[in-house]
Amino acid sequence: GGVTIANGTSIKIINCVIRASSNGIGFWRTVGGDSEIYGNIIYDNGWVGPDRRHGHGLYTQNASGDYKRIIDNLFIDNYARAVQAYGSSKTKVEKYIFEGNYFSSSDHVTNVLFGGTSPECGNRDARFSDNLHYQATLRVGYNCGAEDVTIKDTTFLRGGWQPHPDSRNVTNQYDPNRANLVLIQPTKNAEEIPSDLSKFLKTGDRFRIQAAEDFFGPAVVEGEYAGGEFQVPVGGKEASAFVIMRTPGG
């Protein structure tokens, strides 16, 4: 896969782009301490096999006794699931914090799974908060139930809930000049969507906006922020994910 974390303590994967691999990130059971996956763009990982789709944005287990934190990442159109937190008779899946992530899927699959095959594998103590799911369901439990799982302040669009316009700015904990922006429109009509970027930018700031799925390509737009709402080009797409980069001292 793209990044495999097999062992260690206080391991952090921050602000990386992980794409077009067999699996995005493997975050395995004995990794402990203050470990986290933060601010990454994880998309287009996996493949279509003769039996089914394979390859997840994040495949993870946890038997370390410490929390694993999955914070402010963009999971976009990975072939199997955005996240598979899956326990078995050989390992546990417990103690997770999923916060501020964007999960999207073009295939309406069960896109985020937290669960396992038996009660012995844990299936407990997970917190899902302030996440945005676009055509990406959340399944808690698998062959058995789960316990001590909290889901709050989470938005589901095209996943059994009626779609509505939504936008999101998330300040990046490790880089104060970087933020995520996700724009949703209920119909594929608008070429541009107004977004109030004042939660992140100040009048006079120099900035550029990069498409999450073309992070190293040309900027979608760049210039000086004049305050208030700004028209962000989306090309008629229903869901669009971006990264805003502010020029320090600009």
C-alpha positions as CSV (number, residue, x, y, z in Angstrom):
1,G,0.0,0.0,0.0
2,G,0.9,3.7,0.1
3,V,1.9,3.9,3.8
4,T,2.1,0.9,6.2
5,I,2.6,1.5,9.9
6,A,3.2,-1.9,11.4
7,N,4.6,-1.0,14.8
8,G,5.9,1.9,17.0
9,T,4.8,4.6,19.3
10,S,3.6,8.2,18.6
11,I,3.6,7.8,14.8
12,K,2.1,10.7,12.9
13,I,1.2,10.9,9.1
14,I,0.5,14.6,8.4
15,N,-0.6,16.5,5.3
16,C,0.4,13.8,2.8
17,V,-1.1,12.9,-0.6
18,I,-1.7,9.2,-0.9
19,R,-3.2,8.0,-4.2
20,A,-3.3,5.2,-6.8
21,S,-1.9,2.5,-4.6
22,S,-3.2,-0.9,-3.6
23,N,-4.2,0.5,-0.2
24,G,-3.9,4.0,1.2
25,I,-2.7,3.6,4.8
26,G,-2.3,0.5,6.9
27,F,-2.5,1.6,10.6
28,W,-2.0,-1.7,12.5
29,R,-2.9,-3.1,15.9
30,T,0.4,-2.6,17.9
31,V,0.9,1.1,16.9
32,G,0.3,3.0,20.2
33,G,1.1,6.1,22.0
34,D,0.0,9.5,20.6
35,S,-0.4,8.2,17.0
36,E,-2.6,9.9,14.4
37,I,-3.4,10.4,10.8
38,Y,-4.0,14.1,10.2
39,G,-4.8,16.4,7.2
40,N,-4.1,13.9,4.5
41,I,-5.6,13.6,1.0
42,I,-6.3,9.9,0.4
43,Y,-8.0,9.0,-2.9
44,D,-8.1,6.5,-5.8
45,N,-6.5,3.6,-3.9
46,G,-7.4,0.0,-4.7
47,W,-8.5,-2.1,-7.7
48,V,-11.3,-4.1,-9.1
49,G,-10.8,-7.8,-8.8
50,P,-12.8,-10.6,-10.4
51,D,-14.6,-11.2,-7.1
52,R,-15.1,-7.6,-5.8
53,R,-13.5,-4.3,-5.2
54,H,-10.3,-4.3,-3.1
55,G,-8.2,-1.6,-1.3
56,H,-9.3,0.9,1.3
57,G,-8.3,4.5,2.0
58,L,-7.5,3.4,5.6
59,Y,-7.3,-0.2,6.9
60,T,-6.8,-0.3,10.6
61,Q,-6.9,-2.3,13.8
62,N,-6.1,-1.4,17.4
63,A,-5.0,-3.5,20.3
64,S,-2.5,-1.1,21.7
65,G,-4.5,0.2,24.6
66,D,-4.1,3.8,23.3
67,Y,-6.4,5.9,21.1
68,K,-5.8,6.2,17.4
69,R,-6.8,9.6,16.1
70,I,-8.0,10.1,12.5
71,I,-8.5,13.8,12.1
72,D,-9.3,16.3,9.3
73,N,-8.5,14.0,6.3
74,L,-10.1,13.9,2.9
75,F,-11.1,10.3,1.8
76,I,-12.2,10.5,-1.8
77,D,-13.4,7.6,-4.1
78,N,-11.2,4.7,-2.9
79,Y,-12.1,1.5,-4.5
80,A,-13.4,-0.5,-1.5
81,R,-14.0,1.6,1.6
82,A,-12.8,4.9,2.8
83,V,-12.1,3.3,6.2
84,Q,-12.1,-0.3,7.3
85,A,-11.6,-0.6,11.1
86,Y,-12.1,-4.3,11.3
87,G,-11.4,-6.7,14.1
88,S,-11.1,-10.5,14.1
89,S,-10.4,-13.4,16.4
90,K,-6.7,-12.5,16.2
91,T,-6.9,-8.8,16.9
92,K,-9.1,-6.0,18.3
93,V,-10.7,-2.8,16.9
94,E,-11.2,-0.3,19.8
95,K,-10.3,3.2,21.0
96,Y,-10.6,5.4,17.9
97,I,-11.3,9.1,17.4
98,F,-12.6,10.1,14.0
99,E,-13.1,13.9,13.8
100,G,-13.5,16.5,11.0
101,N,-13.0,14.0,8.1
102,Y,-14.6,14.1,4.7
103,F,-15.7,10.7,3.3
104,S,-17.0,10.4,-0.3
105,S,-17.9,7.6,-2.6
106,S,-19.2,7.4,-6.1
107,D,-20.7,3.9,-5.6
108,H,-23.0,4.4,-2.5
109,V,-21.2,1.5,-0.7
110,T,-20.8,1.0,3.0
111,N,-17.9,3.4,3.0
112,V,-16.9,3.6,6.7
113,L,-16.9,0.4,8.8
114,F,-16.2,0.0,12.5
115,G,-16.7,-3.5,13.6
116,G,-15.6,-7.1,13.5
117,T,-16.5,-10.8,13.5
118,S,-17.0,-11.5,17.2
119,P,-17.4,-9.7,20.6
120,E,-13.8,-10.9,21.4
121,C,-12.4,-8.5,18.9
122,G,-13.6,-5.5,20.8
123,N,-15.9,-3.3,18.6
124,R,-15.9,-0.7,21.3
125,D,-14.9,2.8,22.3
126,A,-15.1,4.9,19.1
127,R,-16.0,8.5,18.7
128,F,-17.2,9.9,15.4
129,S,-17.8,13.7,15.4
130,D,-18.0,16.6,13.0
131,N,-17.5,14.4,9.9
132,L,-19.1,14.9,6.5
133,H,-20.3,11.8,4.5
134,Y,-21.1,12.2,0.9
135,Q,-22.6,9.1,-0.7
136,A,-20.7,7.3,2.1
137,T,-22.6,5.4,4.8
138,L,-21.3,4.6,8.3
139,R,-21.7,1.1,9.6
140,V,-21.2,0.4,13.3
141,G,-20.8,-3.4,14.0
142,Y,-20.3,-6.2,11.5
143,N,-21.1,-9.8,12.4
144,C,-21.8,-8.6,15.9
145,G,-22.8,-5.4,17.6
146,A,-20.5,-2.7,19.0
147,E,-20.6,-0.8,22.3
148,D,-19.5,2.6,23.6
149,V,-19.7,4.3,20.2
150,T,-20.6,8.0,20.0
151,I,-21.7,9.6,16.7
152,K,-22.4,13.4,16.9
153,D,-22.4,16.5,14.8
154,T,-22.2,14.4,11.6
155,T,-23.7,15.2,8.3
156,F,-24.8,12.5,5.8
157,L,-25.7,13.5,2.2
158,R,-27.1,11.1,-0.4
159,G,-26.9,8.4,2.3
160,G,-30.5,8.2,3.4
161,W,-30.7,11.9,4.2
162,Q,-32.0,14.6,1.9
163,P,-29.1,16.5,0.3
164,H,-28.7,20.2,1.0
165,P,-26.0,22.9,0.3
166,D,-23.1,22.6,2.7
167,S,-19.7,24.0,3.0
168,R,-16.8,23.4,5.4
169,N,-13.6,25.1,6.5
170,V,-11.3,23.3,8.8
171,T,-8.2,25.0,10.1
172,N,-5.1,22.7,10.0
173,Q,-3.6,22.0,13.4
174,Y,-0.1,21.5,12.1
175,D,-0.1,24.3,9.4
176,P,-2.0,27.5,10.3
177,N,-1.8,28.5,6.6
178,R,-3.7,25.5,5.3
179,A,-7.4,24.5,5.5
180,N,-9.8,22.0,4.0
181,L,-12.9,23.2,2.0
182,V,-15.7,20.9,0.9
183,L,-18.6,22.2,-1.1
184,I,-21.8,20.3,-1.8
185,Q,-24.7,21.4,-4.0
186,P,-28.0,19.5,-4.3
187,T,-28.1,19.6,-8.1
188,K,-25.3,19.6,-10.7
189,N,-26.2,23.1,-12.0
190,A,-23.8,25.7,-10.6
191,E,-20.4,26.2,-12.1
192,E,-19.4,28.2,-9.1
193,I,-20.5,28.1,-5.4
194,P,-20.2,31.1,-3.0
195,S,-18.3,30.3,0.1
196,D,-17.5,32.6,3.0
197,L,-13.8,32.1,3.5
198,S,-13.6,34.6,6.3
199,K,-13.4,31.8,8.9
200,F,-9.9,31.2,7.6
201,L,-8.7,34.2,5.5
202,K,-8.4,37.8,6.4
203,T,-8.9,40.7,4.0
204,G,-5.7,41.2,2.1
205,D,-4.4,37.7,2.5
206,R,-2.7,36.1,-0.5
207,F,-4.0,32.6,-1.1
208,R,-4.6,29.8,-3.6
209,I,-7.1,27.0,-3.8
210,Q,-6.0,23.5,-4.9
211,A,-8.3,20.7,-6.0
212,A,-7.8,17.8,-3.6
213,E,-7.6,15.3,-6.4
214,D,-5.0,17.5,-8.3
215,F,-3.1,18.9,-5.4
216,F,0.1,19.4,-7.3
217,G,-1.6,20.8,-10.4
218,P,-2.5,24.4,-11.3
219,A,-4.4,26.4,-8.7
220,V,-8.2,26.4,-9.2
221,V,-8.0,30.1,-8.2
222,E,-5.4,32.3,-6.6
223,G,-5.1,36.0,-5.6
224,E,-5.8,38.4,-2.8
225,Y,-8.8,37.9,-0.5
226,A,-11.2,40.9,-0.6
227,G,-13.4,39.6,2.3
228,G,-16.9,38.1,2.4
229,E,-18.1,35.4,0.1
230,F,-15.9,34.2,-2.7
231,Q,-17.0,32.3,-5.8
232,V,-15.3,28.9,-5.9
233,P,-15.3,27.1,-9.3
234,V,-16.8,23.6,-9.1
235,G,-17.5,22.9,-12.8
236,G,-21.1,21.7,-12.2
237,K,-20.0,18.9,-9.8
238,E,-22.3,18.0,-6.9
239,A,-19.4,17.5,-4.4
240,S,-16.0,19.1,-4.6
241,A,-13.1,19.0,-2.1
242,F,-10.3,21.6,-2.0
243,V,-7.3,22.7,0.1
244,I,-6.8,26.4,0.7
245,M,-3.2,27.6,1.1
246,R,-2.5,31.0,2.5
247,T,0.8,32.7,1.6
248,P,2.6,33.5,4.9
249,G,3.1,37.3,5.2
250,G,1.1,37.8,2.1
